[in-house]
Amino acid sequence: MKTRINMMRNKNSSESEFLVEIFNFIKKETILSEAAENEIISAFGSRGEKAVRILKEKKLLKLVLTEEIELWKVEGTRKNYLVIDNNFCECKDFQIRSLSRGTNIVCYHLLAKIIGEKIGSYIERTVKSEDYNLLLKKITDDKKNKVKKIG
């Protein structure tokens, strides 16, 4: 099925342009309509399907320390992933494709976060300072351990 965004697709279109079009399409939605889901899946394929599933199953969590400091937790298929702003996910897909190859702008965790935040489809929790510090320590410890295993 050809969707509006899919018809716009050409070799010069970027995922950023598709995100802008999707935002224009869903700007007044508070839950994803079937038409919006189809647009997302059409533009992003299997990553779109997984992102939509995360939002439908309410697996997106906003962790708030202060008004200026927040992290996002996305429950993935194998584990939970931390997402920071619209720029970083700790999953291997994002790290390999986006950071090292530059082929995908967003993994499905990041896509779910971006869309979920836009339409308000997430659970928000306030995090105590010590819990936030534990989350950050976990991230840095995991990265250090992976570097030690490689090196």
Phi, psi and omega in degrees: 000129178276124176256171181302314181289321180298323179293334179282340188299131170214176186296338182267355180283140179254164177297329177299320179294321177296320178299317179299316179297319179295319178299319177297323182289322185256009191304334181255004182274147172249344167226158181284126173283165178299322179296318179294318177302315180298321178296316181296314180294321179297318183283326188241002176062225184296329176295323176295318178300314181293321179297316178298318179299317178302316181291318179296323182271006177055051182252024177247124184234128175262120180257114186250122174268306176223179178300329183264344187239121179211152172234161176239141176243128178242127177277108181272186181288330182251329180197179177271144181235141175269137179238135180243125183049218175251023191241345188208139170227146182277002181288158181294323180303311180296314184295319182282306186284314185280313184280313185271323182260334182071023184272320179249133177283323183226142169274175182289333177295313180293321178298315178298319180297313183298313182288316180300319178295320182298320183259001179075028182259074179203165175257133181251134177228139173275135183247135176289154182306315182293325177291321178297316179297323177296320177299313180295321178296319178302315180298310183292323177295317178299318181293319179298317180296322179293322178294318179298319180296322181287316187276000000 
